[in-house]
């Protein structure tokens, strides 16, 4: 009696399962995309493998629509458990409770994969008041390799503060004068400023500010030279006056701004001068003589800013 069963129907499910297991998209094995576990076991970089796993899953979903038998095989948790092991999604040492069944979902999104990273590389941000750079080869540090023997890219996060210098300068109202300011940073950056005041001026104070922002490495020191003299050759101290000399750090809020200088005129507070306590008469300025050597102070917070004032004429 002839059998109505076709040769295809006579194929055992175990053989069909092996055929479906062999249908997969895997990356080619290279020296830097996988980690060998045993002679027959390994795992890939999941960021490379996952798109291929999704493609394999899509192909098998299409096959499951061919007939009911294919559908039953490809919807079996036992099949997807074997598929996860076959395609290196799970390691032989990884075991789940017997009640665990969603292996199909695990196949396309496996947070238990050894190289799965919950931190997404394209989700990093940085605040406005900080700066960072990417180094493909670490400078000043040993090279670091990941589990796939690839050189790790590193980020360096740092503050990049603006260095602000400011000083107030004023002339006598009855004598023409001039002054010169020079900043010399340890990275060889210089800033110079020269001004003159005419005789019979308004005797107002001028606040000069210089911002140094575009440096490659934070300067370790800065030398400040202040000098001034009168322009009429009068005997005595009739040159430009300096006060409120200061260097401080500011947060960089606009990376596009260049190094810049600014001058503002300070309006006098005449109405308060009569209420101030009497001030002593001028005395000699006993500053030490500059020997041309920059003296570092290692106990200072930044060990960087040391002012060396030149003689005032």
Backbone as CSV, one residue per row, in Angstrom:
resi,resn,N_x,N_y,N_z,CA_x,CA_y,CA_z,C_x,C_y,C_z
1,UNK,0.856,-1.187,0.000,0.000,0.000,0.000,0.900,1.249,0.000
2,UNK,0.701,2.101,-0.928,1.518,3.299,-1.057,1.210,4.272,0.074
3,UNK,2.254,4.875,0.604,2.099,5.849,1.698,1.854,7.241,1.122
4,UNK,0.929,7.983,1.783,0.649,9.353,1.356,1.672,10.357,1.910
5,UNK,2.603,9.912,2.791,3.591,10.803,3.404,4.721,11.076,2.415
6,UNK,5.030,12.348,2.199,6.110,12.730,1.274,7.463,12.521,1.938
7,UNK,8.497,12.559,1.100,9.845,12.420,1.651,10.164,13.558,2.608
8,UNK,9.637,14.721,2.330,9.884,15.865,3.202,9.256,15.643,4.575
9,UNK,8.033,15.077,4.575,7.359,14.843,5.847,8.064,13.787,6.671
10,UNK,8.834,12.924,5.990,9.539,11.864,6.717,10.803,12.363,7.414
11,UNK,11.204,13.595,7.089,12.405,14.130,7.748,12.116,14.339,9.227
12,UNK,12.983,13.862,10.095,12.737,14.051,11.532,12.916,15.514,11.927
13,UNK,12.221,15.919,12.971,12.339,17.298,13.458,13.766,17.634,13.881
14,UNK,14.483,16.644,14.406,15.851,16.878,14.838,16.732,17.334,13.674
15,UNK,16.499,16.777,12.474,17.279,17.173,11.303,16.919,18.591,10.869
16,UNK,15.622,18.899,10.902,15.211,20.257,10.555,15.776,21.282,11.550
17,UNK,15.801,20.907,12.811,16.365,21.811,13.808,17.844,22.081,13.522
18,UNK,18.584,21.045,13.123,20.004,21.228,12.797,20.188,22.132,11.585
19,UNK,19.282,21.999,10.629,19.353,22.875,9.444,19.103,24.325,9.849
20,UNK,18.084,24.519,10.689,17.771,25.884,11.120,18.873,26.456,12.022
21,UNK,19.486,25.597,12.816,20.591,26.063,13.661,21.773,26.549,12.829
22,UNK,21.976,25.916,11.704,23.123,26.272,10.858,22.895,27.569,10.080
23,UNK,21.626,28.031,10.023,21.337,29.285,9.323,21.650,30.452,10.249
24,UNK,22.728,31.122,9.989,23.106,32.228,10.870,24.053,33.174,10.140
25,UNK,24.041,34.422,10.591,24.977,35.435,10.112,25.949,35.724,11.245
26,UNK,27.189,35.345,11.051,28.204,35.581,12.066,29.342,36.405,11.468
27,UNK,29.955,37.250,12.269,31.101,38.008,11.750,32.277,37.072,11.507
28,UNK,33.122,37.402,10.573,34.324,36.582,10.374,35.223,36.662,11.600
29,UNK,35.820,35.570,11.944,36.679,35.526,13.120,38.016,36.203,12.803
30,UNK,38.316,37.263,13.549,39.599,37.956,13.417,40.282,37.984,14.776
31,UNK,41.488,38.523,14.817,42.249,38.544,16.066,41.682,39.546,17.069
32,UNK,40.891,40.492,16.592,40.447,41.580,17.481,38.932,41.706,17.594
33,UNK,38.195,40.613,17.323,36.733,40.729,17.468,36.132,39.593,18.272
34,UNK,36.965,38.728,18.858,36.412,37.633,19.636,37.373,37.249,20.754
35,UNK,36.818,36.562,21.741,37.598,36.028,22.854,37.389,34.523,22.899
36,UNK,38.414,33.715,22.713,38.245,32.256,22.788,38.036,31.811,24.238
37,UNK,37.095,30.904,24.434,36.814,30.364,25.761,37.408,28.958,25.876
38,UNK,36.993,28.113,24.967,37.549,26.769,24.869,37.892,26.519,23.404
39,UNK,38.262,25.312,23.101,38.616,24.979,21.721,37.445,25.180,20.779
40,UNK,36.211,24.991,21.272,35.024,25.099,20.425,34.053,26.174,20.937
41,UNK,34.529,27.055,21.753,33.636,28.076,22.295,34.348,29.428,22.316
42,UNK,33.579,30.465,22.008,34.123,31.826,22.000,32.964,32.799,22.149
43,UNK,33.290,34.060,22.285,32.248,35.083,22.174,32.807,36.274,21.414
44,UNK,31.907,36.925,20.655,32.265,38.053,19.816,32.018,39.367,20.564
45,UNK,32.560,40.420,20.002,32.187,41.762,20.435,30.699,41.927,20.123
46,UNK,29.899,42.150,21.179,28.453,42.145,20.988,27.980,43.287,20.103
47,UNK,28.672,44.421,20.134,28.274,45.535,19.282,28.415,45.197,17.803
48,UNK,29.323,44.281,17.475,29.485,43.822,16.088,28.514,42.692,15.776
49,UNK,28.298,41.825,16.727,27.492,40.630,16.497,25.991,40.897,16.509
50,UNK,25.527,41.799,17.356,24.084,41.969,17.529,23.342,42.296,16.230
51,UNK,23.815,43.202,15.368,23.088,43.446,14.109,22.952,42.190,13.254
52,UNK,23.967,41.324,13.295,23.903,40.080,12.524,22.925,39.093,13.152
53,UNK,22.838,39.086,14.459,21.862,38.229,15.129,20.439,38.649,14.776
54,UNK,20.208,39.941,14.722,18.877,40.423,14.354,18.529,40.037,12.926
55,UNK,19.528,40.055,12.050,19.284,39.638,10.668,18.955,38.158,10.602
56,UNK,19.663,37.349,11.365,19.369,35.909,11.411,17.964,35.666,11.939
57,UNK,17.601,36.383,12.975,16.265,36.233,13.558,15.189,36.589,12.537
58,UNK,15.411,37.638,11.772,14.446,38.031,10.733,14.302,36.938,9.686
59,UNK,15.410,36.336,9.278,15.363,35.250,8.287,14.587,34.046,8.809
60,UNK,14.806,33.703,10.072,14.114,32.548,10.631,12.627,32.821,10.824
61,UNK,12.280,34.074,11.116,10.858,34.407,11.210,10.169,34.210,9.859
62,UNK,10.860,34.555,8.793,10.287,34.335,7.454,10.115,32.851,7.170
63,UNK,11.081,32.040,7.588,10.981,30.596,7.377,9.830,30.009,8.187
64,UNK,9.573,30.548,9.354,8.506,30.008,10.199,7.128,30.158,9.558
65,UNK,7.003,31.018,8.572,5.723,31.236,7.906,5.474,30.246,6.764
66,UNK,6.447,29.375,6.488,6.315,28.427,5.373,5.233,27.398,5.666
67,UNK,5.265,26.835,6.861,4.269,25.812,7.209,4.152,25.726,8.720
68,UNK,3.136,24.999,9.149,2.882,24.883,10.577,4.022,24.159,11.280
69,UNK,4.596,23.174,10.626,5.666,22.394,11.241,6.893,23.283,11.502
70,UNK,7.266,24.099,10.510,8.386,25.011,10.694,8.092,25.990,11.823
71,UNK,6.862,26.465,11.856,6.466,27.428,12.874,6.614,26.829,14.270
72,UNK,6.173,25.607,14.446,6.244,24.959,15.746,7.695,24.760,16.191
73,UNK,8.546,24.409,15.237,9.960,24.212,15.581,10.609,25.543,15.971
74,UNK,10.332,26.570,15.162,11.013,27.842,15.355,10.408,28.685,16.472
75,UNK,9.317,28.259,17.036,8.743,28.942,18.192,8.979,28.179,19.489
76,UNK,9.792,27.152,19.429,10.070,26.341,20.611,11.184,26.981,21.444
77,UNK,10.986,27.207,22.739,12.057,27.731,23.588,13.300,26.857,23.566
78,UNK,13.106,25.525,23.444,14.261,24.625,23.418,15.128,24.891,22.186
79,UNK,14.481,25.210,21.029,15.248,25.513,19.824,16.082,26.776,20.022
80,UNK,15.488,27.829,20.585,16.202,29.091,20.743,17.277,29.008,21.820
81,UNK,17.078,28.123,22.772,18.148,27.897,23.741,19.373,27.306,23.052
82,UNK,19.130,26.321,22.176,20.228,25.739,21.410,20.822,26.746,20.434
83,UNK,19.964,27.590,19.865,20.429,28.597,18.915,21.353,29.602,19.614
84,UNK,21.009,29.992,20.831,21.850,30.912,21.582,23.233,30.325,21.843
85,UNK,23.282,29.032,22.137,24.573,28.380,22.358,25.336,28.202,21.049
86,UNK,24.621,27.855,19.982,25.246,27.590,18.700,25.881,28.847,18.104
87,UNK,25.211,29.994,18.277,25.689,31.244,17.663,26.476,32.104,18.642
88,UNK,26.932,31.518,19.729,27.806,32.184,20.694,27.136,33.377,21.377
89,UNK,25.812,33.307,21.519,25.103,34.336,22.270,25.208,34.048,23.763
90,UNK,25.150,32.769,24.125,25.353,32.323,25.493,26.611,31.466,25.563
91,UNK,27.289,31.546,26.687,28.452,30.702,26.905,28.012,29.387,27.529
92,UNK,28.770,28.337,27.331,28.406,27.042,27.947,28.321,27.122,29.467
93,UNK,29.009,28.077,30.058,29.010,28.200,31.522,27.840,29.018,32.047
94,UNK,27.062,29.620,31.143,25.914,30.421,31.564,24.669,29.544,31.622
95,UNK,24.057,29.511,32.790,22.879,28.665,32.979,21.754,29.510,33.579
96,UNK,20.553,29.292,33.053,19.375,29.986,33.542,18.466,28.989,34.258
97,UNK,17.580,29.481,35.091,16.638,28.574,35.754,15.833,27.785,34.726
98,UNK,15.408,26.602,35.110,14.643,25.749,34.196,13.333,26.393,33.770
99,UNK,12.842,27.338,34.566,11.584,28.016,34.224,11.790,29.136,33.202
100,UNK,13.025,29.451,32.901,13.310,30.540,31.958,13.009,30.079,30.539
101,UNK,12.215,30.843,29.805,11.827,30.435,28.440,12.090,31.463,27.343
102,UNK,12.234,32.767,27.625,12.332,33.743,26.527,13.710,33.778,25.843
103,UNK,14.175,32.614,25.369,15.468,32.563,24.697,15.438,33.277,23.341
104,UNK,14.274,33.335,22.720,14.199,34.032,21.434,14.477,35.527,21.611
105,UNK,13.905,36.114,22.646,14.192,37.522,22.933,15.643,37.710,23.343
106,UNK,16.164,36.758,24.082,17.554,36.829,24.516,18.511,36.775,23.322
107,UNK,18.087,36.091,22.265,18.939,35.940,21.088,19.227,37.293,20.429
108,UNK,18.256,38.178,20.386,18.435,39.459,19.690,18.812,40.600,20.641
109,UNK,18.686,40.359,21.955,19.065,41.395,22.916,19.457,40.723,24.226
110,UNK,20.753,40.470,24.373,21.232,39.687,25.495,22.042,40.551,26.463
111,UNK,21.425,41.062,27.525,22.179,41.867,28.498,23.152,41.038,29.329
112,UNK,23.103,39.720,29.197,24.012,38.841,29.937,25.245,38.470,29.122
113,UNK,25.334,38.994,27.913,26.500,38.725,27.079,27.751,39.308,27.745
114,UNK,28.892,38.611,27.716,30.097,39.097,28.413,30.548,40.483,27.977
115,UNK,30.280,40.883,26.723,30.725,42.203,26.265,29.578,43.191,26.116
116,UNK,28.417,42.869,26.665,27.287,43.797,26.602,27.567,44.991,27.514
117,UNK,27.299,46.187,27.042,27.555,47.401,27.811,26.278,48.230,27.886
118,UNK,25.801,48.444,29.106,24.592,49.250,29.288,24.847,50.739,29.032
119,UNK,26.117,51.148,29.090,26.463,52.533,28.784,26.664,52.660,27.282
120,UNK,25.850,53.464,26.641,25.937,53.648,25.198,26.932,54.768,24.883
121,UNK,27.849,54.460,23.963,28.926,55.386,23.670,28.421,56.728,23.135
122,UNK,27.335,56.702,22.378,26.841,57.943,21.760,25.921,58.743,22.680
123,UNK,25.840,58.362,23.951,24.969,59.074,24.890,25.749,59.972,25.847
124,UNK,27.069,60.025,25.699,27.854,60.864,26.592,27.617,62.341,26.292
125,UNK,27.618,63.161,27.326,27.555,64.617,27.176,28.573,65.233,28.138
126,UNK,28.873,66.508,27.940,29.752,67.210,28.868,29.115,68.546,29.237
127,UNK,29.391,68.991,30.432,28.798,70.231,30.906,29.462,71.425,30.242
128,UNK,28.832,72.568,30.350,29.340,73.771,29.696,30.646,74.261,30.287
129,UNK,30.878,73.983,31.556,32.048,74.537,32.227,33.225,73.575,32.292
130,UNK,33.200,72.521,31.492,34.305,71.578,31.461,34.723,71.352,30.024
131,UNK,35.860,70.722,29.867,36.362,70.414,28.533,36.964,69.027,28.575
132,UNK,37.060,68.375,27.430,37.649,67.048,27.357,38.204,66.837,25.965
133,UNK,39.053,65.858,25.848,39.567,65.484,24.542,39.706,63.977,24.479
134,UNK,39.770,63.465,23.255,39.880,62.029,23.019,41.298,61.715,22.586
135,UNK,41.905,60.727,23.213,43.227,60.258,22.827,43.121,58.834,22.305
136,UNK,43.582,58.615,21.093,43.571,57.280,20.518,44.750,56.460,21.014
137,UNK,45.826,57.126,21.387,46.957,56.502,22.068,47.212,57.331,23.327
138,UNK,47.114,56.731,24.522,47.263,57.520,25.750,48.617,58.218,25.820
139,UNK,48.608,59.500,26.100,49.843,60.258,26.253,50.237,60.286,27.722
140,UNK,51.461,59.858,27.994,51.946,59.872,29.363,51.458,58.712,30.206
141,UNK,50.746,57.761,29.629,50.241,56.584,30.348,50.513,55.335,29.509
142,UNK,50.462,54.196,30.173,50.609,52.941,29.438,49.408,52.708,28.528
143,UNK,49.612,51.985,27.468,48.502,51.632,26.594,47.586,50.623,27.296
144,UNK,46.300,50.762,27.037,45.309,49.872,27.638,44.571,49.131,26.529
145,UNK,44.521,47.810,26.639,43.862,46.988,25.631,42.623,46.343,26.240
146,UNK,41.583,46.198,25.432,40.368,45.565,25.924,40.477,44.052,25.777
147,UNK,39.393,43.374,26.093,39.405,41.918,26.072,39.599,41.347,24.677
148,UNK,39.365,42.182,23.636,39.530,41.741,22.254,40.888,42.154,21.689
149,UNK,41.791,42.576,22.591,43.151,42.967,22.223,43.168,44.201,21.326
150,UNK,42.231,45.096,21.556,42.189,46.354,20.821,42.628,47.484,21.738
151,UNK,43.366,48.426,21.192,43.816,49.569,21.975,42.616,50.426,22.361
152,UNK,42.468,50.692,23.639,41.304,51.420,24.132,41.477,52.919,23.920
153,UNK,40.450,53.538,23.366,40.403,54.988,23.234,40.043,55.576,24.600
154,UNK,40.687,56.651,24.965,40.429,57.241,26.282,40.016,58.697,26.151
155,UNK,39.303,59.161,27.152,38.898,60.565,27.240,39.604,61.213,28.425
156,UNK,39.986,62.444,28.229,40.583,63.216,29.306,39.635,64.357,29.626
157,UNK,39.084,64.329,30.807,38.176,65.402,31.230,38.949,66.393,32.085
158,UNK,38.738,67.648,31.836,39.461,68.653,32.606,38.711,69.975,32.550
159,UNK,39.007,70.790,33.543,38.575,72.180,33.498,39.590,72.964,32.671
160,UNK,39.118,73.877,31.888,40.011,74.738,31.106,39.677,76.179,31.487
161,UNK,40.166,76.611,32.650,39.762,77.933,33.120,40.433,79.053,32.330
162,UNK,39.795,80.193,32.332,40.392,81.407,31.793,41.285,82.001,32.878
163,UNK,42.457,82.462,32.490,43.340,83.171,33.409,43.084,84.662,33.231
164,UNK,42.563,85.292,34.266,42.232,86.714,34.194,43.238,87.527,35.001
165,UNK,43.856,88.484,34.314,44.727,89.448,34.979,44.030,90.808,34.969
166,UNK,44.089,91.525,36.083,43.497,92.857,36.126,44.343,93.754,37.015
167,UNK,44.345,95.036,36.682,45.072,96.028,37.459,44.410,97.381,37.236
168,UNK,44.454,98.221,38.241,43.937,99.582,38.115,45.107,100.553,37.989
169,UNK,44.989,101.474,37.048,46.051,102.446,36.771,45.424,103.842,36.749
170,UNK,46.157,104.824,37.302,45.659,106.208,37.298,46.837,107.166,37.185
171,UNK,46.629,108.317,36.567,47.653,109.365,36.510,47.381,110.451,37.555
172,UNK,48.369,111.290,37.796,48.096,112.551,38.496,47.399,113.474,37.515
173,UNK,46.543,114.340,38.029,45.783,115.210,37.135,46.650,116.310,36.520
174,UNK,47.771,116.654,37.222,48.548,117.805,36.789,49.850,117.450,36.079
175,UNK,50.100,116.146,35.843,51.375,115.755,35.245,51.148,114.674,34.201
176,UNK,51.707,114.858,33.012,51.630,113.824,31.981,52.456,112.617,32.414
177,UNK,51.961,111.415,32.111,52.656,110.196,32.536,52.394,109.075,31.549
178,UNK,53.101,107.997,31.747,52.930,106.805,30.912,53.171,105.565,31.755
179,UNK,52.683,104.424,31.270,52.921,103.166,31.983,53.038,102.024,30.978
180,UNK,53.597,100.934,31.443,53.751,99.728,30.617,53.494,98.517,31.489
181,UNK,52.729,97.592,30.943,52.424,96.324,31.624,52.872,95.190,30.717
182,UNK,53.519,94.193,31.289,53.954,93.032,30.513,53.730,91.766,31.329
183,UNK,53.022,90.809,30.755,52.823,89.491,31.362,53.616,88.474,30.562
184,UNK,54.401,87.659,31.234,55.176,86.605,30.588,54.795,85.283,31.244
185,UNK,54.090,84.432,30.501,53.656,83.145,31.014,54.733,82.085,30.775
186,UNK,54.670,81.020,31.557,55.682,79.966,31.452,55.650,79.239,30.117
187,UNK,54.519,79.324,29.392,54.457,78.696,28.065,54.905,79.653,26.954
188,UNK,55.595,80.744,27.341,56.158,81.738,26.426,55.112,82.672,25.818
189,UNK,53.901,82.582,26.288,52.889,83.545,25.841,53.144,84.885,26.541
190,UNK,53.020,85.982,25.775,53.250,87.321,26.311,52.049,88.218,26.004
191,UNK,51.840,89.146,26.908,50.872,90.218,26.651,51.480,91.516,27.142
192,UNK,51.452,92.537,26.303,52.021,93.830,26.651,50.988,94.926,26.399
193,UNK,51.049,95.932,27.230,50.119,97.055,27.098,50.846,98.338,27.498
194,UNK,50.750,99.362,26.661,51.362,100.652,26.945,50.318,101.750,26.764
195,UNK,50.292,102.720,27.682,49.362,103.826,27.595,50.063,105.113,28.053
196,UNK,49.529,106.238,27.613,50.014,107.543,28.066,48.826,108.376,28.541
197,UNK,49.109,109.247,29.513,48.102,110.181,30.009,48.608,111.608,29.767
198,UNK,47.766,112.503,29.296,48.194,113.888,29.085,48.178,114.666,30.409
199,UNK,48.846,115.820,30.381,48.746,116.700,31.543,47.337,117.298,31.600
200,UNK,46.896,117.658,32.791,45.567,118.202,33.018,44.460,117.230,32.581
201,UNK,44.589,116.021,33.064,43.585,114.989,32.771,42.570,114.917,33.897
202,UNK,41.638,113.973,33.783,40.557,113.882,34.779,40.944,113.050,35.990
203,UNK,42.175,112.525,36.026,42.747,111.751,37.158,41.923,110.522,37.552
204,UNK,41.142,109.997,36.621,40.319,108.829,36.946,41.139,107.531,36.851
205,UNK,40.710,106.556,37.620,41.339,105.234,37.578,40.813,104.461,36.373
206,UNK,41.710,103.687,35.760,41.371,102.833,34.628,41.661,101.382,35.023
207,UNK,40.652,100.530,34.886,40.865,99.106,35.190,41.144,98.360,33.870
208,UNK,42.332,97.775,33.771,42.692,96.988,32.599,42.568,95.506,32.927
209,UNK,41.959,94.789,32.030,41.735,93.348,32.220,42.215,92.608,30.982
210,UNK,42.949,91.536,31.216,43.396,90.670,30.111,42.983,89.243,30.421
211,UNK,42.362,88.571,29.433,41.921,87.183,29.575,42.782,86.295,28.687
212,UNK,43.424,85.318,29.304,44.228,84.334,28.557,43.487,83.008,28.617
213,UNK,42.961,82.577,27.477,42.124,81.381,27.457,42.646,80.284,26.541
214,UNK,43.304,80.633,25.448,43.683,79.616,24.460,45.128,79.159,24.676
215,UNK,45.336,78.382,25.711,46.637,77.772,25.964,46.500,76.263,25.803
216,UNK,47.592,75.625,25.389,47.562,74.168,25.214,47.714,73.458,26.552
217,UNK,48.644,73.931,27.368,48.852,73.376,28.701,48.766,74.515,29.712
218,UNK,48.186,74.218,30.847,47.991,75.244,31.869,49.342,75.797,32.303
219,UNK,49.546,77.125,32.232,50.842,77.700,32.598,51.181,77.425,34.063
220,UNK,52.444,77.162,34.328,52.873,76.893,35.699,53.284,78.159,36.432
221,UNK,53.521,79.242,35.702,53.893,80.498,36.352,53.642,81.655,35.397
222,UNK,53.590,82.856,35.953,53.478,84.069,35.156,54.238,85.181,35.870
223,UNK,55.024,85.913,35.123,55.756,87.054,35.668,55.058,88.332,35.226
224,UNK,54.780,89.207,36.178,54.074,90.465,35.914,55.051,91.621,36.067
225,UNK,55.225,92.386,35.005,56.061,93.582,35.050,55.162,94.815,34.956
226,UNK,55.268,95.700,35.940,54.548,96.966,35.938,55.582,98.092,36.001
227,UNK,55.512,99.041,35.100,56.448,100.168,35.131,55.737,101.418,34.664
228,UNK,56.172,102.541,35.184,55.568,103.810,34.804,56.473,104.971,35.158
229,UNK,56.217,106.129,34.555,57.011,107.321,34.854,56.241,108.557,34.406
230,UNK,56.679,109.709,34.905,56.069,110.943,34.426,56.781,111.349,33.136
231,UNK,56.154,112.183,32.337,56.684,112.574,31.033,57.178,114.027,31.022
232,UNK,57.314,114.617,32.212,57.715,116.016,32.273,59.010,116.219,33.054
233,UNK,59.587,115.122,33.521,60.871,115.212,34.198,60.833,115.889,35.546
234,UNK,59.693,115.827,36.211,59.584,116.455,37.515,60.298,115.608,38.563
235,UNK,60.899,116.258,39.513,61.556,115.547,40.612,60.506,115.019,41.586
236,UNK,60.643,113.748,41.952,59.666,113.147,42.852,58.840,112.084,42.157
237,UNK,57.807,111.649,42.843,56.975,110.556,42.342,55.715,111.124,41.682
238,UNK,55.788,111.304,40.358,54.667,111.865,39.612,54.219,110.930,38.472
239,UNK,54.702,109.709,38.479,54.348,108.775,37.418,52.988,108.125,37.634
240,UNK,52.649,107.156,36.759,51.370,106.447,36.859,51.322,105.621,38.137
241,UNK,50.123,105.453,38.674,49.904,104.712,39.919,49.230,103.363,39.596
242,UNK,49.580,102.334,40.345,49.018,100.993,40.160,48.354,100.539,41.461
243,UNK,47.231,99.852,41.334,46.538,99.315,42.513,45.682,98.113,42.092
244,UNK,45.303,97.323,43.100,44.398,96.177,42.914,44.885,95.224,41.809
245,UNK,46.167,94.916,41.823,46.711,93.931,40.877,46.229,92.542,41.274
246,UNK,45.667,91.822,40.323,45.069,90.529,40.672,45.131,89.567,39.490
247,UNK,45.323,88.295,39.794,45.190,87.198,38.824,44.244,86.179,39.434
248,UNK,43.258,85.779,38.683,42.318,84.771,39.163,41.898,83.868,38.011
249,UNK,41.163,82.798,38.332,40.694,81.821,37.346,39.193,81.961,37.152
250,UNK,38.766,81.908,35.910,37.348,81.962,35.565,36.996,80.728,34.758
251,UNK,35.738,80.304,34.829,35.284,79.213,33.986,35.129,79.699,32.556
252,UNK,35.538,78.850,31.622,35.414,79.179,30.207,33.993,78.882,29.764
253,UNK,33.256,79.907,29.373,31.861,79.720,28.965,31.651,79.859,27.472
254,UNK,32.685,80.289,26.761,32.561,80.422,25.313,33.904,80.077,24.683
255,UNK,34.009,78.877,24.109,35.273,78.416,23.557,35.670,79.179,22.303
256,UNK,34.744,79.921,21.708,35.035,80.607,20.459,35.652,81.988,20.676
257,UNK,35.591,82.497,21.892,36.166,83.805,22.148,37.686,83.708,22.181
258,UNK,38.350,84.724,21.671,39.801,84.744,21.643,40.338,85.415,22.904
259,UNK,41.679,85.349,23.088,42.287,86.108,24.169,41.941,87.582,23.962
260,UNK,41.590,88.263,25.030,41.115,89.626,24.844,41.509,90.506,26.014
261,UNK,41.592,91.808,25.734,41.856,92.792,26.767,40.721,93.803,26.790
262,UNK,40.554,94.429,27.949,39.454,95.366,28.108,39.897,96.463,29.071
263,UNK,39.375,97.673,28.855,39.692,98.803,29.729,38.405,99.529,30.090
264,UNK,38.219,99.732,31.368,37.040,100.461,31.845,37.499,101.602,32.750
265,UNK,36.746,102.683,32.735,37.050,103.842,33.570,36.204,103.775,34.836
266,UNK,36.857,103.925,35.973,36.170,103.841,37.261,35.789,105.258,37.703
267,UNK,34.525,105.494,37.850,34.060,106.806,38.280,34.376,107.006,39.761
268,UNK,34.833,108.179,40.157,35.208,108.421,41.562,33.995,108.451,42.474
269,UNK,34.199,108.056,43.699,33.159,108.101,44.716,33.456,109.264,45.662
270,UNK,33.335,110.454,45.130,33.723,111.655,45.877,32.896,111.809,47.146
271,UNK,31.648,111.425,47.088,30.761,111.650,48.221,31.163,110.843,49.446
272,UNK,31.995,109.810,49.288,32.373,108.994,50.441,33.762,109.333,50.968
273,UNK,34.553,110.105,50.230,35.931,110.329,50.632,36.019,111.117,51.933
274,UNK,35.091,112.047,52.189,35.164,112.853,53.407,34.856,112.031,54.652
275,UNK,34.231,110.878,54.473,33.868,110.034,55.616,34.933,108.995,55.940
276,UNK,35.992,108.918,55.138,37.023,107.913,55.371,37.960,108.358,56.479
277,UNK,38.550,107.366,57.143,39.525,107.651,58.194,40.773,108.287,57.588
278,UNK,41.465,109.139,58.332,42.718,109.741,57.835,43.740,108.666,57.472
279,UNK,44.455,108.871,56.374,45.441,107.914,55.902,46.848,108.435,56.164
280,UNK,47.808,107.546,56.437,49.177,107.996,56.695,49.824,108.571,55.440
281,UNK,50.898,109.305,55.634,51.658,109.866,54.537,52.367,108.751,53.756
282,UNK,52.710,108.996,52.473,53.419,107.970,51.691,54.734,107.576,52.338
283,UNK,55.098,106.298,52.164,56.352,105.769,52.716,57.109,105.072,51.589
284,UNK,58.410,104.866,51.730,59.180,104.149,50.704,58.640,102.740,50.497
285,UNK,58.668,102.270,49.256,58.207,100.921,48.914,59.401,99.978,49.003
286,UNK,59.420,99.151,50.049,60.586,98.309,50.315,60.474,96.930,49.664
287,UNK,60.096,96.889,48.383,60.061,95.610,47.673,61.480,95.103,47.460
288,UNK,61.702,93.776,47.498,63.044,93.260,47.197,63.408,93.510,45.738
289,UNK,64.706,93.622,45.480,65.190,93.858,44.126,65.064,92.573,43.309
290,UNK,64.529,92.688,42.088,64.344,91.536,41.205,65.699,91.003,40.777
291,UNK,65.946,89.693,41.049,67.211,89.076,40.641,67.100,88.316,39.332
292,UNK,65.937,88.436,38.659,65.770,87.776,37.362,65.391,86.325,37.450
293,UNK,65.158,85.812,38.654,64.807,84.401,38.833,63.373,84.318,39.323
294,UNK,62.572,83.459,38.679,61.191,83.244,39.111,61.185,82.238,40.240
295,UNK,60.705,82.642,41.413,60.689,81.764,42.586,59.325,81.097,42.718
296,UNK,59.300,79.793,42.616,58.052,79.044,42.741,57.730,78.841,44.218
297,UNK,56.454,78.846,44.531,55.995,78.571,45.887,55.163,77.306,45.850
298,UNK,55.733,76.191,46.258,55.071,74.891,46.116,53.886,74.738,47.046
299,UNK,53.747,75.627,48.049,52.623,75.495,48.968,51.391,76.220,48.475
300,UNK,51.526,77.006,47.379,50.373,77.701,46.816,49.447,76.707,46.148
301,UNK,48.162,77.000,46.145,47.166,76.057,45.621,47.487,75.608,44.201
302,UNK,47.836,76.570,43.321,48.129,76.208,41.943,49.619,76.228,41.636
303,UNK,50.455,76.669,42.591,51.895,76.738,42.390,52.242,77.387,41.070
304,UNK,51.581,78.482,40.740,51.722,78.983,39.377,51.959,80.471,39.274
305,UNK,51.231,81.275,40.016,51.251,82.695,39.742,52.165,83.398,40.754
306,UNK,53.313,83.879,40.284,54.252,84.591,41.119,54.553,85.924,40.459
307,UNK,54.214,87.028,41.124,54.363,88.335,40.536,55.747,88.889,40.821
308,UNK,56.395,89.411,39.782,57.701,90.050,39.931,57.582,91.459,39.362
309,UNK,57.403,92.452,40.234,57.143,93.822,39.790,58.466,94.539,39.558
310,UNK,58.557,95.237,38.408,59.747,96.034,38.158,59.660,97.357,38.922
311,UNK,60.743,98.120,38.882,60.791,99.366,39.640,59.787,100.370,39.087
312,UNK,59.210,101.139,39.982,58.342,102.238,39.585,59.180,103.517,39.560
313,UNK,59.100,104.215,38.434,59.867,105.456,38.338,59.068,106.604,38.945
